[in-house]
Amino acid sequence: MLLQRKTGIARAREGRTAKSGCATPTCSESTFSARRGTASGGWRGGRVFGLFVFGAMLACAPEARASHLNLPAEATEGLHLLYSGQPDRALPLFQKIEEEQPDSPLGYLLEAEAQWWSLYCEACEIRWGFVDAWKEPKAAAGDAYLALAVKATQLAESAIAKNDTAEMELYAGMGYGLQARLFGLRQQHRATARAAVAGREHLLRCLQLDPQMADADAGLGLYNYYVDTLSAIARVLRFFMGIPGGDKHVGIQQLRTAMAQGELTSEEARFYLAKNLRTYDLQYSQALEALEPLVREYPQNPVFLLLMGNLDLELSRNGAAATYFHMAEQTTSGSGACAKRTSKLAEEFLGTIAARGGH
């Protein structure tokens, strides 16, 4: 495994060297092969299962659907603040839901989601030219987040035992997905797989009870996508643990459905589709097309701005990339740790542009 990881890094470095001077996303064959080698090499073993998490998060089907969630106003307002890059302002609204509905998983799921975006921002690094969260920023940093995810899951499963509903099945699936997401950052592959599979079972049951639950598409869409791009270590786990298969193309369509129809998952489905098209398919133009509406609606979100600049940089649009990196550098949204991390990453990217002779 260590040799595989080192080989992947070496190929990535070769790819970055070959790519300098490329004017389009369809650079030389050697560049494409180098990036592909990285995606199927060492780092993808951790990344697929780190992201496999979101694959367990919600559920399935491309046809149009109506909402059956009836979210409280605090949830809608809080999600808008969260995706505007202000998790600290969203938290009190989510905690109000917990106070008013202590037996409902929803408030705890949303509070965990707010903690996740802060954790994600602080964990972001640039590796092989891609900005992403590759590992937990420090030991035990996600413990409070994990406790919320576990509590939400337990509340949902307790409610299901009394009265099985599509909403509670959805929340149970989301809870397991939130757990898997952190296990992925911690490189705990078996724990990630167990949580992902448990979440998937709840989500499939959700759709049996209510095929119109549009938010379900985000989770099974990601599940289908990641399982169809399994690394070597993931294939081993799939063999020994009986992980169900998936179809990447179906997964992409499901993500697009969640983008259009989801109440809880629309923004996340769009973000992760864009990021995955970049990381695993090297489809930078398609990724940019998916991400642009998110940046227009939430121009103060530093994570979205960094990814947008990253995509422009991969397309050799140095001027546009620099604009987004400067915007990310100057944003005051989010926690102090996130702002500090954002500024550092933006400076690194701007240094790359300067080294290429860009502006």
Secondary structure, DSSP 8 states (H G I E B T S, - for coil): -HHHHHHHHHHHHHHHHHHTT--SSS--HHHHHHHHHHHTSHHHHHHHHHHHHHHTTS----S---------HHHHHHHHHHHTT-HHHHHHHHHHHHHH-TT-SHHHHHHHHHHHHHHHHHHEEEETTEEEE-S-SSTTTTHHHHHHHHHHHHHHHHHHHHS--HHHHHHHHHHHHHHHHHHHHTT-HHHHHHHHHHHHHHHHHHHHH-TT-TTHHHHHHHHHHHHTT--HHHHHHHHHHT-----HHHHHHHHHHHHHH-SSSHHHHHHHHHHHHHHTT--HHHHHHHHHHHHHH-TT-HHHHHHHHHHHHHTT-HHHHHHHHHHHHH---S-HHHHHHHHHHHHHHHHHHHHTT--
